[in-house]
């Protein structure tokens, strides 16, 4: 009887071990190496530093030579968008097959068209408190939050008397784009494209978000910051 139980345990253990190994190997076979080259259209020698987006999320960034590599991408169909300052957004539909290396080129066209970006800095602690008394503010879109009054804007009105207003800045990577005014609002004009912008303020945790700027458009992007 003991020998029978031993054999049963051995068989079950072996089954799970082999199944686990098989799943691991199968997972490896479904992955591939993806290489993306970003260049100016009709100029093979021009590597461009750019963002790569998957749908509305940042997927990666190229290096100084315009190259992006991911060594472990699952098989499947993907829609990637490449965005770089001074160039038009370009989108590619790609198919990746597991175990096979894939390389795709983005050939960007120069573009000087611009759009406008507006936004406001909100104190998330105050915003939650105000929403208890004024629950409708949680349903406001970006434009209305900017135009109306939530009572949670990080501005001179929300600070105690004589306390200096901390600088609220908007940047793209390490480049400062603009700072807000005394009412906690900011505005800037930028060439069309898809960008990751970061809102920062002393005493708060910085927040990054993706915006898409179209020709002659107005984009509203508010920052909701948590106190440190």
Protein Blocks (a to p, Z undefined) as FASTA:
>chain_A
ZZmmmmmmmmmmmmmmmmmmmmmmmmmmmpccdddddddehiaklccdddddehjbcfbd
cdfkopacdfbdcedddddddddehiacddddddddehiacdddddddddfbdcdddddd
ddfklmmmmmmmmmmlmmpcfklmmmmcnhlaccfklpcehiacddddddehjbcfbdcd
fkopacddddedddddddddehiacddddddddehiacddddddddZZ
